[in-house]
Amino acid sequence: MSKPLADWLRLRLIYSHEAKDLKAAYRQLEAREDDWILSSRTLSYSQIALYLGAFVLLGGALFYFNAYVQKMIAGIARPFLVLGVPFAGLKPLGYLCMTGYYVRNFDWLYLALSIGSCLLSHQRQRRGFYIAGLMNTEWALYEIADHRQWTDKPAWAIALVVGGLLVLSAGYALNVRERNRRETTT
């Protein structure tokens, strides 16, 4: 490729800095295929999330299959309804948050409804709603960070970890208090 570039330089069709850029581009094109194949095989965050979600779905399917085989649950429709209805309530709002065709305050509404689903389901002992609330809370936090370009800021990650640890410790303390109250009443 250097002969045509030399001719173009001699005829003053391109400048010297353009010739240098073109040489660098040609060198990358002529590089061994193994170099760019290996570098393109890294997974993006969305691919990692997709594979992780598929793994969780597979694990849930295996748990359900095991419970069905051991006759711990009867029928197929009831577990799907118990687990599907909570998601059906929050996912349309999650889709609106994902598309971004709305006022940005919907992100916070989605987060509030997700956390509310968790809190209310704890009182009513509805595990499906609790799991749906937790998963939608995670998605709402991701959407809030993504729409405000906070994903590249370490302070956002630190705030999420600290907030998560605070909520986890508060949940543990409430669980211990509830267990102690049950033991004293029995």
Secondary structure, DSSP 8 states (H G I E B T S, - for coil): -HHHHHHHHHTTSS-HHHHHHHHHHHHHHHS-HHHHHHHTT---HHHHHHHHHHHHHHHHHHHHHHHHHTTSS--SHHHHHHHHHHHHHHHHHHHHHHHT-S-THHHHHHHHHHHHHHHHHHHHT-HHHHHHHHHHHHHHHHHHHHHTT-TT-HHHHHHHHHHHHHHHHHHHHHHHHHHHHHHHH-
